[in-house]
Amino acid sequence: MKIGIIREGKIPVDKRVALTPEQCALVTEKFPEVEIYVQKSPIRCYKDSEYAKQGIEVVEDVSHCDVLFGIKEVPIEDLIAKKHYFFFSHTIKKQSYNRDLLISILNNRIELTDYETLTDAKNQRVIAFGRYAGLVGAYNGIRAWGLRNNTFELKPAHKCFDLEEVKGEFAKVSLGNTKIILTGGGRVAQGAMEILDGMQIKKVNNTDFLNKKFDSAVYTQLEVNAYNKHKEGKRFNLKHFFENPEEYEGDFLKYAQNGDLLIAGAYWDPAAPVLFTREDARQPAFSVKVVADITCDIDGSIPSTRKPSSIDNPFYDYNKEGEQVVPAFSSVNNITVMAVDNLPNELPRDASNAFGTMLIEHVLPELFKKKSTGMIERATIAKEGKLTEEYLYLKDYVSGSE
């Protein structure tokens, strides 16, 4: 089997890669029947020469490969017909901006396996960048706080060589008695807590956060039951909440009236209650001044997230009265927002290494037929010009009737 590591063609550029040079060498050693070819790239976080040094052939044309691994969506003009692709397609939620991409994949009889849908027997995702989104998102939130208050200035994560250099910036942080709210309990939240714990910020329980005063910075982690409640006062049931979100209402405002910085790391379903409304944000008691929205749901659960921001320009302000986006740090009455939508790309070497490790452990044995659990079949959206059975719900999306 010939494996091709494609260069990223999407704009804005993404420097990540599915397998690092060392991992490519490991794969060819572990699976002698596999050949790996790396497509030349001027923007990848690992240089072409680093792959060549590991004995991996660097080429311009990967059309001779059987399977092609990327990260972000492949530009339509770069697609090679009748190949098996792995990448994040961002189509499974019927994203309108990628409809033409899925149509082209079907027309070109491409087999598409989406990383986002690769799951184990317990339906848990086996490969993701969530931890790095949490790491960088929390770091950016703290960085925004320092800039807004003119108290400290951290080096941008994307200008650091790796995570270790980011951690070297922690000593600059001076938060006083800032109170931080973190939502979520998955990989993203775990990554965010690595940063907060690394900065020696004390974690407190939800009740103490609401009722006690502190002399130093603290944070509290909110699971979904902490900021949602049943409309009829019934006991919260997680399974029932996921199946019947319309029967619940938000209960986040009490935290927003006691916190200064919100790090949003929880998945949000559009059918579920929002964290807060625009009217809530205008209340005098609303005290959140900075929102690091790692989820980046535009006009979703967090109304101040009006647009995505970029790695080069990660912050903007939300004017609560005018309900509009204005320049970052332009008024103390605004909410400062961080809504970078490709956060792991700020630490591409670390993120790529972690991603490749998961790929080698969970996915490649299935691909090379050393193991068979149906994982790849379950995650394959299109094959031989048709949607696979599990993804037939995308038929109206593809046809344009939805």
Stockholm file with secondary structure:
# STOCKHOLM 1.0

chainA/1-402         MKIGIIREGKIPVDKRVALTPEQCALVTEKFPEVEIYVQKSPIRCYKDSEYAKQGIEVVEDVSHCDVLFGIKEVPIEDLIAKKHYFFFSHTIKKQSYNRDLLISILNNRIELTDYETLTDAKNQRVIAFGRYAGLVGAYNGIRAWGLRNNTFELKPAHKCFDLEEVKGEFAKVSLGNTKIILTGGGRVAQGAMEILDGMQIKKVNNTDFLNKKFDSAVYTQLEVNAYNKHKEGKRFNLKHFFENPEEYEGDFLKYAQNGDLLIAGAYWDPAAPVLFTREDARQPAFSVKVVADITCDIDGSIPSTRKPSSIDNPFYDYNKEGEQVVPAFSSVNNITVMAVDNLPNELPRDASNAFGTMLIEHVLPELFKKKSTGMIERATIAKEGKLTEEYLYLKDYVSGSE
#=GR chainA/1-402 SS CEEEECCCCCSSCCCCCSSCHHHHHHHHHHCTTCEEEEECCSSCSSCHHHHHHTTCEEESCCTTCSEEECSSCCCGGGCCTTCEEEECCCCTTCCGGGHHHHHHHHHTTCEEEEGGGCBCTTSCBSCCCHHHHHHHHHHHHHHHHHHHHTSCCCCCGGGSSSHHHHHTTGGGCCCTTCEEEEECCSHHHHHHHHHHHHTTCEECCHHHHHHCCCSSCEEEEECGGGSEEETTCCCCCHHHHHHCGGGEEECCHHHHTTCSEEEECSCCCTTSCCSCCHHHHHSTTCCCCEEEESSCCTTSSSTTCCSCBCSSSCEEEEETTTTEEECTTSCTTSEEEECBSCGGGGSHHHHHHHHHHHIIIIIHHHHTTSCCSSHHHHHEEEETTEECGGGGGGHHHHHTCC
#=GC SS_cons         CEEEECCCCCSSCCCCCSSCHHHHHHHHHHCTTCEEEEECCSSCSSCHHHHHHTTCEEESCCTTCSEEECSSCCCGGGCCTTCEEEECCCCTTCCGGGHHHHHHHHHTTCEEEEGGGCBCTTSCBSCCCHHHHHHHHHHHHHHHHHHHHTSCCCCCGGGSSSHHHHHTTGGGCCCTTCEEEEECCSHHHHHHHHHHHHTTCEECCHHHHHHCCCSSCEEEEECGGGSEEETTCCCCCHHHHHHCGGGEEECCHHHHTTCSEEEECSCCCTTSCCSCCHHHHHSTTCCCCEEEESSCCTTSSSTTCCSCBCSSSCEEEEETTTTEEECTTSCTTSEEEECBSCGGGGSHHHHHHHHHHHIIIIIHHHHTTSCCSSHHHHHEEEETTEECGGGGGGHHHHHTCC
//
